[in-house]
Every structure is written in C-alpha cells, then in structure tokens.
Amino acid sequence: MEQVFKKGAVLHLASLIDYSEGGVISKQLIKSPAGNITLFSFDRGEGLSEHRAPFDALVQILEGTADITVNGTLFTVKAGESIVFPANAPHALTAVEKFKMLLTMIKE
C-alpha cells in the first residue's frame, strides 16, 4: 500500500484526495487487523448503493454535502458533521454536491 501521508505530522485530510469528474476516489490511510481508515471523494450525483458492513463505521464529512440513508432513514450530512453506521445496518449515500469523507471502520 502506498503511503499517502506523513506519520507524526499535522494533516489536512481533505487535501490528501482529489475529485474525479463523474467518479469516486478512495485512498486507504491505515489498514490493520483492528480496522481501516479510508478517505473518499465523490463528484456531485455519485454515490454508493445500499450495502451492509459487518462492523461499526464512522463517517466524517470533510467537504461538501451528502444524503446518507441508514436503516431506511435519510440524513443530509454536511462538512464538519459525522454519522455512525451500526454493524450490519443497510446504508447508502449520494453526493448532493461533491464531497469528501473519512471512513473509520472498527472491527470486532
């Protein structure tokens, strides 16, 4: 895995990932048996269809706005806000405007 940041230094997470016109980009920052930390960027209108993950996950919006559905409830989440996906809960997201997020998944 290519390291995309310097350890032991102050980071501006949103600057570590670019946008792709009409696309989604992900960069894994940390991968360990305990969990993963991944940066994502989504162009406007892009998203992830409904799926489930076997672990709790924290999503932190770094830039922009996303519509996020968790267990059938729709939330509009903006820069500076976060949401937790419970383990095995169905969830999906769509970029209201282009946005960047940090996903932290903790494995049990």
NUFIZA-778966 format. One record per atom (N, C-alpha, C, O): residue in three letters; x negated, y negated, z. Coordinates in steps of 0.02 Angstrom, whole numbers, plus 50000, padded with zeros to 5 digits. Example, Ala and Ser with C-alpha at 12.3 -4.5 7.8 and 13.67 -1.06 7.14 Angstrom:
<recs>
ALA493405028450390 ALA493855022550390 ALA493405016550390 ALA492885016650423 SER493585011250354 SER493165005350357 SER493554999850394 SER493304994350402 
</recs>
This chain:
<recs>
MET499585005950000 MET500005000050000 MET499564993850000 MET499104993250041 GLU499684989349955 GLU499314983049951 GLU499544978450008 GLU500144977350017 GLN499064975850046 GLN499244971250099 GLN499414964450070 GLN499024961750030 VAL499984961650088 VAL500204955250059 VAL500134949450108 VAL500354943950094 PHE499814950750166 PHE499724945450215 PHE499104946950256 PHE498854952550258 LYS498864941850290 LYS498284942550334 LYS498524943550405 LYS498914939650431 LYS498294948850436 LYS498474950150506 LYS498094945350551 LYS497534943250535 GLY498394943550607 GLY498074939050655 GLY498074931850632 GLY497654927850653 ALA498554930050588 ALA498594923250562 ALA499334921150561 ALA499774925450559 VAL499454914650562 VAL500134912050557 VAL500384913150486 VAL500024911750437 LEU500994915550480 LEU501284916950415 LEU501894912650401 LEU502274911050447 HIS501984910850339 HIS502614908050316 HIS502914913450270 HIS502744913950211 LEU503354917550299 LEU503584923550265 LEU503884922250197 LEU503754925950149 ALA504284917050191 ALA504624915650127 ALA504134914450070 ALA504294915650012 SER503534911950087 SER503044910550034 SER502674916850011 SER502294916549963 LEU502774922450045 LEU502434928650026 LEU502784932449971 LEU502524937449947 ILE503374930049950 ILE503754933549898 ILE504074928349852 ILE504304923149874 ASP504064929749787 ASP504354925349737 ASP505044927849718 ASP505264933149739 TYR505394923949677 TYR506024926049647 TYR505894928749578 TYR505404926949545 SER506334933149555 SER506314935749487 SER506984934249455 SER507504936249481 GLU506984930649399 GLU507614928849366 GLU508014935149351 GLU507774939649316 GLY508624935349376 GLY509064941049365 GLY508864947349401 GLY509084952849383 GLY508444946749453 GLY508194952749485 GLY508134952349560 GLY508314947449593 VAL507854957849587 VAL507734958649658 VAL507004960849665 VAL506764965149627 ILE506654958049713 ILE505964960049727 ILE505924962049800 ILE506234959049843 SER505524967249814 SER505394969149884 SER504644970149893 SER504294972449848 LYS504404968349953 LYS503704969349971 LYS503684971950043 LYS503914968650089 GLN503434977950050 GLN503384980850116 GLN502784977850153 GLN502214978350129 LEU502904974750211 LEU502374971750250 LEU502064976750298 LEU501454977150305 ILE502484980750330 ILE502254985650379 ILE502654992050370 ILE503264991950364 LYS502294997650368 LYS502615004250366 LYS502275008550418 LYS501665009450416 SER502675011250464 SER502395015550516 SER502925020650536 SER503505019950517 PRO502725025750573 PRO503225030550596 PRO503775027350639 PRO504325030050643 ALA503625021650670 ALA504125018150712 ALA504625014250671 ALA505175012750696 GLY504455012350609 GLY504915008450568 GLY504555004650513 GLY503955005350503 ASN504945000650477 ASN504684996850420 ASN504904989650425 ASN505434988050452 ILE504484985150398 ILE504654978150391 ILE504544976350318 ILE503994977050292 THR505084973950285 THR505064972750213 THR505354965950197 THR505884964050224 LEU505014962250153 LEU505274956050126 LEU505664957450062 LEU505474961850023 PHE506214953850052 PHE506604954449990 PHE506754947549964 PHE506824942750002 SER506804947049897 SER507084941049866 SER507614943349815 SER507524948349781 PHE508164939449812 PHE508724941049767 PHE508894934849727 PHE508974929449756 ASP508944935549662 ASP509194930049621 ASP509944929449632 ASP510264934149654 ARG510214923549617 ARG510934922349626 ARG511344927749590 ARG511214929349532 GLY511834930549626 GLY512274935649597 GLY512014942749603 GLY512384947549591 GLU511374943449620 GLU511094950149629 GLU511264952749698 GLU511454948949742 GLY511194959249708 GLY511334962049773 GLY511164969349778 GLY510834972249735 LEU511414972349831 LEU511344979549843 LEU512054982249854 LEU512434979649894 SER512214987549818 SER512874990549826 SER512924994049894 SER512414995149928 GLU513524995649913 GLU513634998549979 GLU513235004949987 GLU513225009249943 HIS512905005450044 HIS512505011350061 HIS512455011750137 HIS512715007450173 ARG512135016950161 ARG512035017950233 ARG511305019550245 ARG510945021950201 ALA511075018150306 ALA510405019950327 ALA510465023350395 ALA510895021650435 PRO510025028150408 PRO510085031950470 PRO509825028350532 PRO509825031250587 PHE509605022150524 PHE509305018450580 PHE509595011450584 PHE509835008750535 ASP509565008450645 ASP509755001450652 ASP509284997150610 ASP508704998950601 ALA509534991550584 ALA509124987050544 ALA509324979850560 ALA509914978250567 LEU508824975550564 LEU508924968450575 LEU508754964850510 LEU508214965750482 VAL509234960750486 VAL509114956550427 VAL509084949350450 VAL509534946950484 GLN508534945950430 GLN508444938850445 GLN508424935150378 GLN507994936650336 ILE508874930350369 ILE508884926450307 ILE508364920850313 ILE508404916750359 LEU507894920750267 LEU507344915850268 LEU507504909650226 LEU507324904050244 GLU507854910650169 GLU508054905250124 GLU508714907250093 GLU508864913150085 GLY509124902250076 GLY509734903550038 GLY510304906350079 GLY510314905850141 THR510784909450043 THR511394911950074 THR511604918550041 THR511544919449981 ALA511844923150083 ALA512074929650058 ALA512744931450088 ALA512894929750146 ASP513164934850049 ASP513764938050076 ASP513564945150094 ASP513334948950051 ILE513664946850157 ILE513464953450182 ILE514074956750212 ILE514424953850254 THR514204962850191 THR514764966750218 THR514484972350261 THR514054976150239 VAL514734972850323 VAL514534978050369 VAL515174981150397 VAL515594977750425 ASN515244987750388 ASN515844991250412 ASN516484988050387 ASN516984987750423 GLY516474985550325 GLY517074982650295 GLY517204975350312 GLY517694972550287 THR516794972350354 THR516884965350373 THR516384961050334 THR515784962450334 LEU516624955750302 LEU516204951250263 LEU515944945550306 LEU516324942350342 PHE515284944350301 PHE514954938850335 PHE514574934750282 PHE514264937550237 THR514594928150288 THR514164923850248 THR513594921850293 THR513694918450344 VAL512984923850274 VAL512404922950317 VAL511914918250282 VAL511754919250223 LYS511684913150319 LYS511274907850290 LYS510574907850320 LYS510434911250370 ALA510124904050288 ALA509444903450313 ALA509444901850388 ALA509814897550411 GLY509024905450424 GLY508984904550496 GLY509444909050536 GLY509404909250597 GLU509894912650501 GLU510354917150535 GLU510144924450524 GLU509764925950478 SER510404928750567 SER510224935950564 SER510854940150575 SER511354937750600 ILE510804946450556 ILE511334951250567 ILE511024958150577 ILE510524959750545 VAL511324962150620 VAL511084968950632 VAL511554973950599 VAL512164973650608 PHE511264978450561 PHE511644984050532 PHE511564989950580 PHE511014992450590 PRO512114992250609 PRO512064998150652 PRO511885004350611 PRO512065004750552 ALA511555009050642 ALA511375015250608 ALA512005018450578 ALA512525018750611 ASN511945020750516 ASN512475024350480 ASN513075019950460 ASN513555022650433 ALA513055013550473 ALA513605009150454 ALA513555007450379 ALA513015005750356 PRO514105007950343 PRO514085005850273 PRO513964998350268 PRO514264994450305 HIS513514996350224 HIS513354989250216 HIS513154987750144 HIS512914992150108 ALA513264981550123 ALA513104979250056 ALA512974971750060 ALA513164968550108 LEU512644969150008 LEU512534961950007 LEU512504959349936 LEU512334962849889 THR512684952849929 THR512674949249866 THR512404942249878 THR512594939049927 ALA511974939949834 ALA511684933249840 ALA512194927949817 ALA512354927649758 VAL512444923949864 VAL512874918349847 VAL512464913249808 VAL512704910349759 GLU511854912149830 GLU511344908349795 GLU510704912449804 GLU510684916949846 LYS510184911049766 LYS509594915149776 LYS509374914649848 LYS509404909349880 PHE509154920349874 PHE508964920449945 PHE508394925449957 PHE508274929949917 LYS508064924250014 LYS507524928650037 LYS507704931150106 LYS507994927450147 MET507524937450120 MET507674940150186 MET507104944650209 MET506714947250169 LEU507074945550274 LEU506604950150305 LEU507024955750335 LEU507484954450374 LEU506874961950317 LEU507224967850343 LEU506764971550390 LEU506214973550371 THR506994972350453 THR506614976250502 THR507034982350520 THR507574981750548 MET506774988250503 MET507124994450517 MET506754998250571 MET506164999850563 ILE507084999650626 ILE506795003350681 ILE507055010450679 ILE507655011750678 LYS506585015150677 LYS506775022250675 LYS506825024950747 LYS506455022850791 GLU507285029650756 GLU507355032550823 GLU506885038350831 GLU506865041450884 
</recs>
